[in-house]
Amino acid sequence: MLTRYLLTVIATALLATNAFGQTKTAQQLIGSCARCHGEDGNASGQYPSLAGQQAAYLAKQLMDYKSGARKNSQMAPMVGVLTEENVQVLAKYYSEEFLQRPHGVNKELAAEGEKLAAELKCATCHQGNFRGVESIPRLARQNRVYLVNQMKYFRDGKRMNDNGLKTGFMSTLSDEQITALSHYFSGM
C-alpha cells in the first residue's frame, strides 16, 4: 500500500513538472485525479464529483489544499506538485465535463431536504438550481456521502477554509437534517 502511494506521488510529481516550459494539458494532469474522482470527474462513493463544478471553486479548493488551508492527507501530496497554471487547467477541464446524476436517492428524504433547503435559504448563495456560481460550489448532483461529510465538517468546525462562512450556519443541523439535504442536492 505504501509503495503504491509513493509511486502515485512520484508519478504525479513527474506529470506536474514542467521540464520544457510547456503548458500541461488536462489529459496530462488528470492521471492521479482520476483514481478517486473519475477520468471525467464523475466520482463514486466518498469522493466528490468534480465534473460540472465551478472552475473558480475548484481552483480555490486545490490552492487551499496546496497551502494547507484545507486539510486532507490524501489531497495534500497530490496537489503539492501542481503549479498555479496546472490548477487552472484542471479546474477548467473538470468544470466543462458533464456531471451525471448519482443513484440511490431516497425520494422521501429528498422532499424533506427540499423543504429544509428552502427554510435555510441555501439558494441565496448556491443559486436556485444549486449549481453554484464562481467561488460558490455546485451542490446539485454531488455524491451524497461527500455532501454529508462536508456538511458535518462545517457544522463541527472541522472545515474552516471558506472563512468559516458555513460553520455557524450549519451548527444547528442534526445528522438527520444533513442526510435529508444530501439526498435533495444529490438527486437534482
GUKEDREN-74119 format. One record per residue: residue number from 1; residue in three letters; z negated, x negated, y negated of N, C-alpha, C, O in turn. Coordinates in Angstrom, 3 decimals, always signed. Atoms other than C-alpha are relative to their C-alpha. Example, Ala and Ser with C-alpha at 12.3 -4.5 7.8 and 13.67 -1.06 7.14 Angstrom:
! residues 2
   seq   type        n.z        n.x        n.y       ca.z       ca.x       ca.y        c.z        c.x        c.y        o.z        o.x        o.y
     1    ala     +0.000     -0.890     +1.190     -7.800    -12.300     +4.500     +0.000     -0.900     -1.200     -0.665     -1.936     -1.181
     2    ser     +0.060     +0.820     +1.190     -7.140    -13.670     +1.060     -0.730     +0.770     -1.090     -0.899     +0.261     -2.198
END
This chain:
! residues 188
   seq   type        n.z        n.x        n.y       ca.z       ca.x       ca.y        c.z        c.x        c.y        o.z        o.x        o.y
     1    met     +0.000     -0.828     +1.189     +0.000     +0.000     +0.000     +0.000     -0.869     -1.248     +0.768     -0.628     -2.180
     2    leu     +0.065     +0.888     +1.152     -0.930     -2.773     -2.417     +1.304     -0.761     -0.162     +1.767     -0.973     -1.282
     3    thr     -1.268     +0.722     +0.063     +2.235     -4.667     -1.532     +1.093     +0.880     -0.602     +1.862     +0.428     -1.450
     4    arg     -1.010     -0.910     +0.539     +4.405     -1.621     -2.233     -0.223     +0.220     -1.498     +0.730     +0.258     -2.276
     5    tyr     +0.331     -0.184     +1.413     +2.595     -1.073     -5.534     +0.436     -1.210     -0.820     +1.050     -1.059     -1.876
     6    leu     -0.392     +1.220     +0.717     +3.108     -4.694     -6.590     +1.515     -0.135     -0.080     +2.045     -0.542     -1.114
     7    leu     -1.460     +0.059     +0.028     +6.783     -4.552     -5.623     +0.565     +0.993     -1.018     +1.540     +0.692     -1.706
     8    thr     -0.445     -0.990     +0.980     +7.185     -1.397     -7.715     -0.191     -0.516     -1.415     +0.693     -0.371     -2.259
     9    val     +0.275     +0.543     +1.332     +5.565     -3.058    -10.721     +0.991     -1.114     -0.337     +1.508     -1.169     -1.452
    10    ile     -0.946     +1.103     +0.223     +7.765     -6.156    -10.324     +1.401     +0.546     -0.230     +2.107     +0.084     -1.127
    11    ala     -1.337     -0.586     +0.162    +10.912     -4.042     -9.911     +0.127     +0.680     -1.354     +1.162     +0.583     -2.012
    12    thr     -0.022     -0.640     +1.315    +10.006     -2.036    -12.989     +0.134     -1.037     -1.100     +0.890     -0.845     -2.052
    13    ala     -0.084     +1.067     +1.006     +9.495     -5.231    -14.969     +1.406     -0.574     -0.066     +1.933     -0.828     -1.149
    14    leu     -1.362     +0.546     -0.019    +12.854     -6.550    -13.871     +1.000     +0.982     -0.596     +1.919     +0.582     -1.311
    15    leu     -0.905     -1.000     +0.568    +14.578     -3.279    -14.738     -0.147     +0.101     -1.505     +0.842     +0.268     -2.219
    16    ala     +0.239     -0.169     +1.423    +12.969     -3.108    -18.150     +0.320     -1.261     -0.803     +0.561     -1.184     -2.007
    17    thr     -0.279     +1.244     +0.710    +13.571     -6.742    -19.018     +1.433     -0.005     -0.485     +2.362     +0.290     +0.267
    18    asn     -1.315     -0.007     +0.610    +16.481     -7.069    -21.346     +0.458     -1.446     -0.166     +0.445     -1.986     -1.273
    19    ala     -0.307     +1.424     -0.011    +17.642    -10.549    -20.419     +1.208     -0.369     -0.853     +1.271     -1.484     -1.373
    20    phe     -1.225     +0.345     +0.723    +21.010    -10.376    -22.147     +0.124     +0.727     -1.335     +1.196     +0.726     -1.941
    21    gly     -0.042     -0.679     +1.281    +20.104     -8.357    -25.223     +0.768     +1.312     +0.036     +1.076     +1.873     -1.015
    22    gln     -0.746     -1.243     -0.121    +21.931     -5.305    -23.873     -0.969     +1.165     +0.163     -2.024     +1.037     +0.785
    23    thr     +0.801     -1.202     -0.154    +20.536     -1.818    -24.121     +0.111     +0.491     +1.431     +1.207     +0.598     +1.981
    24    lys     +0.012     -0.539     -1.356    +19.489     -0.491    -20.737     +0.316     +1.487     -0.048     -0.102     +2.196     -0.964
    25    thr     -0.295     -1.424     -0.102    +20.833     +2.875    -19.697     -1.146     +0.697     +0.733     -1.967     +0.051     +1.386
    26    ala     +1.024     -0.768     -0.705    +18.624     +5.642    -18.375     +0.096     -0.243     +1.497     -0.927     -0.382     +2.167
    27    gln     -0.178     +0.220     -1.435    +20.100     +5.128    -14.915     -0.571     -1.342     +0.446     -1.019     -1.480     +1.585
    28    gln     +0.579     +1.301     -0.323    +18.964     +1.506    -15.029     -1.522     +0.023     -0.091     -2.186     -0.834     +0.491
    29    leu     +1.433     -0.037     +0.250    +15.452     +2.528    -16.088     -0.780     +0.988     +0.866     -1.991     +0.830     +1.024
    30    ile     +0.745     -1.089     -0.646    +14.575     +5.604    -14.020     -0.496     -0.306     +1.406     -1.208     +0.515     +1.984
    31    gly     +0.368     +0.310     -1.381    +14.051     +3.863    -10.673     -1.447     +0.284     +0.349     -1.721     +1.054     +1.269
    32    ser     +1.406     -0.213     -0.337    +10.274     +3.754    -10.700     -0.493     +1.363     -0.481     -1.445     +1.902     +0.084
    33    cys     +0.380     -1.341     +0.492    +10.024     +7.023    -12.699     +0.298     +1.049     +1.070     -0.490     +1.964     +1.306
    34    ala     -0.503     -0.999     -0.942    +11.978     +8.911    -10.049     -0.919     +0.186     +1.197     -0.931     +1.258     +1.802
    35    arg     +0.879     -0.108     -1.166     +9.420     +8.191     -7.340     -0.990     +1.158     -0.135     -1.302     +1.827     +0.851
    36    cys     +0.973     -1.076     +0.218     +6.972    +10.657     -8.889     +0.582     +1.198     -0.752     +0.230     +2.345     -0.477
    37    his     -0.500     -1.049     +0.889     +8.940    +12.627    -11.473     +1.364     +0.539     +0.404     +1.875     +1.453     -0.243
    38    gly     -1.322     -0.424     -0.432    +12.225    +13.048     -9.586     +1.081     -0.668     -0.815     +0.896     -0.931     -2.004
    39    glu     -1.096     +0.687     +0.684    +15.525    +11.418    -10.461     +0.506     +0.786     -1.202     +0.905     +0.212     -2.216
    40    asp     -0.459     -0.844     +1.103    +16.466    +14.381    -12.632     -1.161     +0.537     -0.835     -0.968     +1.393     -1.697
    41    gly     +1.165     -0.416     +0.766    +12.938    +14.828    -13.974     -0.701     +1.232     +0.522     -1.649     +1.707     -0.104
    42    asn     +0.646     -1.158     -0.610    +12.031    +17.755    -11.706     -0.959     -0.500     +1.083     -0.555     -0.807     +2.204
    43    ala     +1.030     +0.518     -0.902     +8.773    +16.665    -10.088     -0.582     +1.124     +0.838     -0.353     +2.306     +0.581
    44    ser     +0.718     -0.993     -0.799     +6.726    +18.386     -7.458     -1.460     -0.423     +0.083     -1.814     -1.565     -0.210
    45    gly     +1.410     +0.320     -0.194     +3.024    +18.585     -6.778     -0.748     -0.256     -1.288     -0.640     +0.509     -2.247
    46    gln     +0.906     +0.291     +1.113     +0.618    +16.970     -9.195     +0.670     -0.679     -1.184     +0.061     -0.820     -2.244
    47    tyr     -0.678     +0.743     +1.059     +3.196    +15.133    -11.270     +0.720     +0.931     -0.965     +1.225     +1.979     -0.562
    48    pro     -0.696     -0.864     +0.962     +4.661    +16.549    -14.463     +1.509     -0.109     +0.136     +2.049     -1.182     +0.405
    49    ser     -1.454     +0.027     +0.109     +8.283    +17.526    -14.625     +0.328     -0.474     -1.403     -0.263     -0.011     -2.379
    50    leu     -0.406     +0.546     +1.289     +9.957    +15.584    -17.414     +1.278     +0.655     -0.503     +1.577     +0.605     -1.696
    51    ala     -1.263     -0.642     +0.370    +13.245    +17.487    -17.389     -0.253     +1.086     -1.032     -1.174     +1.890     -0.890
    52    gly     +0.096     -1.027     +1.015    +13.722    +19.618    -20.476     -1.174     -0.138     -0.950     -1.358     +0.698     -1.835
    53    gln     +1.142     +0.219     +0.898    +10.615    +18.221    -22.152     +0.496     -0.521     -1.340     +1.557     -1.141     -1.403
    54    gln     -0.372     +0.473     +1.328    +10.756    +17.460    -25.859     +0.055     -1.535     -0.017     -0.889     -2.194     +0.418
    55    ala     -0.169     +1.463     +0.028    +12.075    +13.900    -26.400     -1.095     -0.666     -0.818     -1.626     -1.698     -0.408
    56    ala     +1.041     +0.605     +0.846     +9.593    +13.196    -29.205     -1.344     +0.000     +0.721     -2.114     -0.954     +0.604
    57    tyr     +1.245     -0.067     -0.756     +6.723    +14.321    -26.990     -0.012     -1.045     +1.113     -0.999     -1.758     +1.290
    58    leu     -0.080     +0.990     -1.076     +7.887    +12.199    -24.054     -0.186     -1.412     -0.542     -0.941     -2.202     +0.024
    59    ala     +0.103     +1.343     +0.587     +8.276     +9.127    -26.268     -1.439     -0.280     -0.431     -1.960     -1.369     -0.193
    60    lys     +1.381     +0.202     +0.441     +4.818     +9.624    -27.771     -0.922     -0.248     +1.182     -1.764     -1.145     +1.134
    61    gln     +0.875     +0.155     -1.155     +3.169    +10.006    -24.373     +0.219     -1.356     +0.674     -0.746     -2.011     +1.069
    62    leu     -0.272     +1.311     -0.593     +4.904     +6.918    -22.974     -0.610     -1.118     -0.841     -1.187     -2.062     -0.300
    63    met     +0.581     +1.022     +0.875     +3.839     +4.883    -26.001     -1.533     +0.054     +0.042     -2.193     -0.979     -0.066
    64    asp     +1.455     -0.119     -0.133     +0.289     +6.257    -25.669     -0.485     -0.630     +1.305     -1.534     -1.274     +1.323
    65    tyr     +0.351     +0.688     -1.245     +0.194     +5.112    -22.034     +0.077     -1.513     -0.209     -0.802     -2.258     +0.224
    66    lys     -0.223     +1.431     +0.231     +1.537     +1.739    -23.130     -1.132     -0.598     -0.833     -1.602     -1.696     -0.534
    67    ser     +1.054     +0.508     +0.884     -1.086     +1.332    -25.873     -1.403     +0.191     +0.573     -2.355     -0.437     +0.110
    68    gly     +1.318     -0.300     -0.557     -3.935     +2.689    -23.738     -0.658     +1.211     -0.640     -1.765     +1.585     -0.250
    69    ala     +0.553     -1.200     +0.635     -4.489     +5.723    -25.990     -0.092     +1.151     +0.998     -0.978     +2.000     +0.896
    70    arg     +0.065     -0.954     -1.095     -3.730     +7.853    -22.936     -0.175     -0.813     +1.272     +0.611     -1.716     +1.558
    71    lys     +0.377     +0.804     -1.162     -5.304     +6.559    -19.755     +0.525     +0.604     +1.301     +0.375     +1.796     +1.566
    72    asn     -0.440     -0.385     -1.334     -3.716     +6.677    -16.317     +0.323     -1.289     +0.743     +1.207     -2.043     +0.335
    73    ser     -0.160     +1.269     -0.722     -3.944     +3.872    -13.774     +1.368     -0.150     +0.652     +1.810     -1.275     +0.885
    74    gln     -1.341     +0.091     -0.573     -0.547     +4.742    -12.244     +1.045     -0.265     -1.082     +1.980     -1.040     -0.877
    75    met     -1.004     +0.109     +1.057     +1.338     +5.008    -15.519     -0.084     -1.303     -0.788     +0.944     -1.842     -1.199
    76    ala     +0.176     +1.185     +0.842     -0.113     +2.016    -17.360     +0.897     -1.173     +0.408     +1.586     -1.720     -0.453
    77    pro     -0.875     +1.128     -0.344     +1.683     -0.691    -15.350     +1.490     +0.345     -0.053     +2.325     -0.532     -0.276
    78    met     -1.405     -0.409     +0.024     +4.904     +1.321    -15.224     +0.579     -0.076     -1.410     +1.709     -0.524     -1.603
    79    val     -0.508     -0.015     +1.373     +5.214     +1.697    -18.978     -0.288     -1.298     -0.742     +0.308     -1.571     -1.784
    80    gly     +0.362     +1.251     +0.666     +3.660     -1.641    -19.852     +1.172     -0.931     -0.214     +1.158     -1.737     -1.144
    81    val     -1.160     +0.888     +0.088     +7.000     -3.367    -19.317     +1.142     +0.583     -0.827     +2.138     -0.092     -1.085
    82    leu     -1.075     -0.642     +0.760     +9.066     -0.888    -21.316     -0.032     -0.405     -1.467     -1.099     -0.560     -2.062
    83    thr     -0.098     +0.230     +1.437    +10.307     -1.690    -24.785     +0.040     +1.353     -0.691     +0.202     +2.380     -0.032
    84    glu     -0.121     -1.262     +0.738    +10.323     +0.937    -27.533     +1.384     +0.603     +0.202     +1.533     +1.822     +0.295
    85    glu     -1.365     -0.468     -0.219    +14.068     +1.156    -27.044     +0.138     +0.647     +1.382     +0.790     +1.681     +1.524
    86    asn     -0.006     -0.581     -1.346    +13.595     +1.771    -23.296     -0.642     +1.389     -0.012     -0.139     +2.323     +0.614
    87    val     +0.717     -1.271     +0.094    +11.136     +4.550    -24.111     +0.900     +1.068     -0.610     +0.947     +2.194     -0.117
    88    gln     -0.894     -0.970     +0.654    +13.633     +6.248    -26.431     +1.130     +0.416     +0.934     +1.499     +1.589     +0.978
    89    val     -1.078     -0.302     -0.945    +16.390     +6.014    -23.807     -0.503     +0.965     +1.082     +0.161     +1.952     +1.395
    90    leu     +0.566     -0.868     -1.041    +14.158     +7.557    -21.124     -0.329     +1.388     -0.546     -0.036     +2.397     +0.096
    91    ala     +0.374     -1.290     +0.598    +12.852    +10.283    -23.446     +1.236     +0.863     -0.234     +1.226     +2.058     +0.060
    92    lys     -1.238     -0.744     +0.244    +16.369    +11.298    -24.442     +0.602     +0.488     +1.314     +1.009     +1.645     +1.421
    93    tyr     -0.568     -0.349     -1.304    +17.595    +11.262    -20.831     -0.726     +1.210     +0.602     -0.092     +2.207     +0.948
    94    tyr     +0.744     -1.080     -0.650    +14.814    +13.461    -19.458     +0.030     +1.290     -0.820     +0.054     +2.379     -0.246
    95    ser     -0.025     -1.208     +0.827    +14.869    +15.856    -22.422     +1.295     +0.786     +0.185     +1.323     +1.996     -0.042
    96    glu     -1.303     -0.654     -0.166    +18.521    +16.628    -21.668     +0.253     +0.501     +1.425     +1.276     +1.135     +1.685
    97    glu     -0.152     -0.463     -1.382    +18.005    +17.313    -17.943     -0.463     +1.455     +0.118     -1.304     +1.905     -0.660
    98    phe     +0.336     -1.405     -0.223    +17.757    +20.907    -16.630     -1.310     +0.099     +0.771     -1.470     -0.533     +1.815
    99    leu     +1.289     -0.199     -0.645    +14.227    +21.993    -15.724     +0.057     +1.216     +0.919     +0.327     +2.333     +0.478
   100    gln     -0.010     -1.086     -0.974    +14.041    +24.062    -12.568     -1.333     +0.735     -0.017     -2.365     +0.160     -0.361
   101    arg     +1.219     -0.803     -0.062    +11.519    +26.858    -12.155     -0.743     -0.330     +1.296     -0.161     -0.270     +2.379
   102    pro     +0.798     +0.270     -1.212     +8.685    +25.907     -9.757     -0.177     +1.262     +0.842     -0.038     +2.378     +0.340
   103    his     +0.210     -1.120     -0.932     +7.995    +28.105     -6.717     -1.486     +0.311     +0.122     -2.338     -0.486     -0.271
   104    gly     +1.370     -0.349     -0.355     +4.848    +29.930     -5.690     -0.860     +0.526     -1.120     -2.083     +0.382     -1.082
   105    val     +0.770     -0.567     +1.094     +3.835    +31.634     -8.910     -0.576     +1.345     +0.432     +0.139     +2.192     +0.966
   106    asn     +0.675     -1.258     -0.298     +1.309    +34.423     -8.410     +0.209     +0.935     -1.192     -0.255     +0.648     -2.295
   107    lys     -0.372     -0.900     +1.100     +2.584    +37.369    -10.484     -1.214     +0.645     -0.666     -1.218     +0.848     -1.880
   108    glu     +1.207     -0.596     +0.587     -0.852    +38.929    -10.965     -0.715     -1.002     -0.899     -1.139     -0.660     -2.003
   109    leu     +0.625     +1.030     +0.834     -2.325    +35.662    -12.223     +0.857     -0.303     -1.219     +0.329     -0.537     -2.307
   110    ala     -0.901     +0.246     +1.128     +0.739    +35.115    -14.400     -0.160     +1.079     -1.069     -0.124     +0.781     -2.263
   111    ala     +0.201     -1.096     +0.958     +0.203    +38.545    -16.001     -1.312     -0.192     -0.767     -1.371     +0.047     -1.973
   112    glu     +1.272     +0.311     +0.665     -3.431    +37.608    -16.728     +0.198     -1.150     -0.986     -0.309     -1.117     -2.107
   113    gly     -0.269     +1.153     +0.853     -2.223    +34.292    -18.133     +0.789     +0.367     -1.238     +0.555     -0.181     -2.316
   114    glu     -0.805     -0.448     +1.144     +0.306    +36.032    -20.368     -0.891     +0.655     -1.055     -0.750     +0.380     -2.246
   115    lys     +0.927     -0.650     +0.932     -2.433    +38.210    -21.915     -0.882     -1.040     -0.685     -1.105     -0.981     -1.894
   116    leu     +0.880     +1.031     +0.541     -4.687    +35.198    -22.362     +0.741     -0.897     -0.998     +0.194     -1.257     -2.040
   117    ala     -0.807     +0.834     +0.913     -1.911    +33.116    -23.952     +0.221     +0.726     -1.324     +0.227     +0.102     -2.385
   118    ala     -0.173     -0.783     +1.225     -1.334    +35.943    -26.439     -1.305     +0.027     -0.801     -1.290     -0.138     -2.021
   119    glu     +1.310     -0.027     +0.672     -5.065    +36.204    -27.231     -0.292     -1.351     -0.667     -0.793     -1.407     -1.790
   120    leu     +0.292     +1.348     +0.498     -5.329    +32.431    -27.687     +1.031     -0.497     -1.015     +0.854     -1.535     -1.653
   121    lys     -1.081     +0.349     +0.931     -2.129    +32.366    -29.763     +0.622     -1.359     +0.332     +0.904     -2.156     -0.563
   122    cys     -0.601     +1.264     -0.459     -0.697    +29.492    -27.688     +1.385     -0.215     -0.606     +1.801     -1.349     -0.839
   123    ala     -1.362     +0.093     +0.538     +2.759    +30.286    -29.084     +0.029     -0.533     -1.432     +1.082     -0.956     -1.910
   124    thr     +0.044     +0.522     +1.363     +1.611    +29.248    -32.562     +0.498     -1.438     -0.037     +1.247     -1.809     -0.941
   125    cys     -0.439     +1.399     -0.053     +2.147    +25.610    -31.588     +1.147     -0.215     +0.992     +2.114     -0.914     +0.691
   126    his     -0.954     +0.271     -1.079     +4.131    +25.726    -28.346     +1.269     +0.844     -0.092     +2.156     +0.716     +0.751
   127    gln     -1.140     -0.871     +0.254     +6.637    +28.302    -29.706     -0.028     +1.219     +0.923     -0.669     +1.197     +1.974
   128    gly     +0.001     -1.264     -0.726     +7.301    +31.835    -28.455     +0.528     -0.112     +1.416     +0.110     +0.641     +2.296
   129    asn     -0.559     +0.186     -1.341     +9.292    +30.615    -25.469     -0.743     -1.088     +0.776     -0.394     -1.383     +1.919
   130    phe     +0.839     +1.051     -0.577     +6.704    +27.889    -24.723     +0.820     -1.226     +0.415     +0.474     -1.934     +1.360
   131    arg     -0.824     +1.187     -0.249     +9.439    +25.245    -24.788     -0.343     -1.138     -0.948     +0.291     -2.193     -0.913
   132    gly     +0.454     +1.031     +0.912     +7.649    +23.283    -27.487     +1.018     -0.315     -1.077     +2.090     +0.286     -1.148
   133    val     -0.887     +0.451     +1.067     +9.189    +21.560    -30.462     -0.475     -1.384     -0.426     -1.664     -1.590     -0.673
   134    glu     +0.274     +1.383     +0.398     +9.355    +17.861    -31.369     -1.161     -0.598     +0.792     -1.022     -0.839     +1.992
   135    ser     +1.097     +0.650     -0.723     +5.949    +16.367    -30.502     -0.946     +0.990     +0.676     -1.976     +0.594     +1.222
   136    ile     +0.778     -1.034     -0.704     +4.575    +19.675    -29.158     +0.672     +0.215     +1.358     +1.865     +0.516     +1.410
   137    pro     -0.641     -0.037     -1.322     +5.144    +19.777    -25.383     +0.457     +1.373     +0.451     -0.068     +2.410     +0.046
   138    arg     -0.476     -1.183     -0.715     +7.074    +22.286    -23.365     -1.024     +0.302     +1.089     -1.435     -0.596     +1.824
   139    leu     +0.889     -0.448     -1.069     +4.751    +24.291    -21.101     +0.765     +0.824     +1.029     +0.411     +0.838     +2.208
   140    ala     -0.791     -0.864     -0.875     +7.352    +26.662    -19.643     +0.588     -0.801     +1.154     +1.204     -1.848     +0.960
   141    arg     -0.514     +0.562     -1.253     +8.244    +25.822    -16.028     -0.645     -1.324     +0.412     -0.148     -1.996     +1.316
   142    gln     +0.683     +1.236     -0.391     +5.838    +22.889    -15.864     -0.741     +0.243     +1.315     -1.105     +1.380     +1.615
   143    asn     +0.721     -0.121     -1.274     +4.152    +22.210    -12.498     -1.421     +0.508     -0.234     -2.134     +0.011     -1.106
   144    arg     +1.309     -0.616     +0.165     +1.024    +24.329    -12.107     -1.144     -0.980     +0.179     -2.071     -0.994     -0.631
   145    val     +1.101     +0.938     -0.261     -1.180    +21.600    -10.638     -0.169     -0.948     -1.183     -1.291     -1.230     -1.603
   146    tyr     +0.062     +0.885     +1.158     -0.300    +19.281    -13.510     -0.590     +0.742     -1.204     -1.451     +0.204     -1.901
   147    leu     +0.529     -0.781     +1.122     -0.961    +22.035    -16.082     -1.509     +0.201     +0.132     -2.255     +0.016     -0.830
   148    val     +1.435     -0.221     -0.228     -4.339    +22.834    -14.537     -0.769     -1.279     -0.310     -1.761     -1.250     -1.038
   149    asn     +0.705     +1.266     +0.221     -5.361    +19.179    -14.522     -0.066     -0.357     -1.481     -1.124     -0.742     -1.979
   150    gln     -0.021     +0.387     +1.413     -4.294    +18.559    -18.116     -0.861     +0.931     -0.848     -1.570     +0.470     -1.743
   151    met     +0.839     -0.933     +0.767     -5.943    +21.726    -19.462     -1.481     -0.294     +0.232     -2.283     -0.209     -0.698
   152    lys     +1.396     +0.356     -0.277     -9.184    +20.730    -17.713     -0.371     -1.309     -0.694     -1.480     -1.439     -1.212
   153    tyr     +0.277     +1.266     +0.705     -8.922    +17.194    -19.129     -0.239     +0.256     -1.478     -1.157     -0.317     -2.065
   154    phe     +0.211     -0.344     +1.413     -8.558    +18.648    -22.629     -1.338     +0.719     -0.169     -2.130     +0.382     -1.049
   155    arg     +1.235     -0.782     +0.089    -11.368    +21.137    -22.037     -1.233     -0.887     +0.127     -2.203     -0.723     -0.614
   156    asp     +1.158     +0.833     -0.298    -13.717    +18.476    -20.668     -0.078     -1.265     -0.851     -0.966     -2.095     -0.655
   157    gly     +0.025     +1.159     +0.890    -12.886    +15.906    -23.359     +0.457     -1.299     +0.645     +0.161     -2.380     +0.137
   158    lys     -0.485     +1.196     -0.697    -11.224    +13.506    -20.899     +1.367     -0.448     -0.493     +1.788     -1.573     -0.222
   159    arg     -1.291     +0.371     +0.567     -7.878    +13.549    -22.671     -0.073     +0.211     -1.504     -0.233     +1.331     -1.989
   160    met     +0.183     -0.043     +1.451     -8.014    +12.706    -26.344     +1.177     -0.609     -0.759     +1.097     -0.758     -1.978
   161    asn     -1.076     +0.715     +0.678     -4.685    +11.030    -27.108     +0.774     +0.849     -1.001     +1.554     +0.308     -1.785
   162    asp     -0.659     -0.868     +0.980     -3.443    +14.032    -29.082     -0.971     +0.357     -1.117     -1.020     +1.496     -1.579
   163    asn     +0.992     -0.135     +1.073     -6.178    +13.522    -31.697     -1.046     +1.066     +0.297     -1.645     +1.630     -0.618
   164    gly     +1.006     -0.981     -0.378     -8.443    +15.838    -29.750     +0.318     +1.422     -0.410     -0.569     +2.275     -0.424
   165    leu     -0.375     -1.325     +0.502     -6.480    +18.859    -31.000     -0.357     +1.121     +0.959     -0.787     +2.192     +0.531
   166    lys     +0.203     -1.078     -0.967     -6.866    +20.826    -27.798     -1.417     +0.034     +0.564     -1.810     +1.035     +1.163
   167    thr     +1.312     +0.077     -0.623    -10.355    +19.734    -26.783     -0.894     +1.155     -0.421     -1.430     +1.855     +0.438
   168    gly     +0.837     -1.097     +0.471    -12.259    +22.204    -28.962     +0.573     +1.346     +0.359     -0.152     +2.250     +0.773
   169    phe     -0.709     -1.240     -0.297     -9.691    +24.924    -28.463     -0.138     +0.378     +1.466     -0.316     +1.550     +1.797
   170    met     +0.027     -0.256     -1.440     -9.776    +24.575    -24.688     -1.425     +0.057     +0.559     -1.620     +0.480     +1.699
   171    ser     +1.360     +0.166     -0.520    -13.547    +24.051    -24.384     -0.626     +1.284     +0.524     -1.567     +1.226     +1.315
   172    thr     +0.590     -1.267     -0.427    -14.268    +27.747    -23.850     +0.658     +0.585     +1.254     +0.192     +1.592     +1.788
   173    leu     -0.734     -0.572     -1.134    -11.798    +28.277    -20.995     -0.682     -0.286     +1.334     -1.152     -1.396     +1.585
   174    ser     +0.523     +0.163     -1.361    -13.046    +28.847    -17.456     +1.100     -0.537     +0.906     +2.275     -0.533     +0.539
   175    asp     -0.994     +0.453     -0.981    -11.335    +27.399    -14.396     +0.963     +1.135     +0.351     +2.157     +0.898     +0.534
   176    glu     -0.829     -1.151     -0.347    -10.051    +30.907    -13.604     +1.031     +0.281     -1.101     +2.186     +0.591     -0.808
   177    gln     -0.926     -0.211     +1.109     -8.510    +31.292    -17.060     +1.074     -1.088     -0.031     +2.245     -0.807     -0.285
   178    ile     -0.962     +1.111     -0.046     -6.872    +27.880    -16.791     +1.014     +0.228     +1.115     +2.209     -0.007     +0.934
   179    thr     -0.908     -0.290     -1.113     -5.429    +28.855    -13.411     +0.990     +1.090     -0.383     +2.182     +0.972     -0.100
   180    ala     -0.879     -1.096     +0.410     -4.042    +32.099    -14.844     +1.040     -0.498     -0.995     +2.217     -0.159     -0.872
   181    leu     -0.949     +0.559     +0.969     -2.462    +30.247    -17.786     +1.040     -0.863     +0.706     +2.221     -0.814     +0.362
   182    ser     -0.944     +0.882     -0.704     -0.901    +27.721    -15.404     +1.052     +0.806     +0.752     +2.214     +0.402     +0.798
   183    his     -0.973     -0.851     -0.700     +0.747    +30.496    -13.370     +0.976     +0.617     -0.985     +2.171     +0.706     -0.703
   184    tyr     -0.860     -0.586     +1.017     +2.089    +32.123    -16.515     +1.024     -1.015     -0.506     +2.227     -0.758     -0.486
   185    phe     -0.913     +1.005     +0.559     +3.538    +28.953    -18.032     +0.984     -0.522     +1.052     +2.169     -0.701     +0.769
   186    ser     -0.855     +0.541     -1.059     +4.887    +27.655    -14.732     +1.106     +0.962     +0.397     +2.215     +0.540     +0.723
   187    gly     -0.974     -1.003     -0.441     +6.664    +30.917    -13.922     +1.001     +0.432     -1.033     +1.845     +1.282     -0.747
   188    met     -0.913     -0.440     +1.065     +8.519    +31.239    -17.202     +1.433     -0.387     +0.271     +2.316     -0.087     -0.533
END
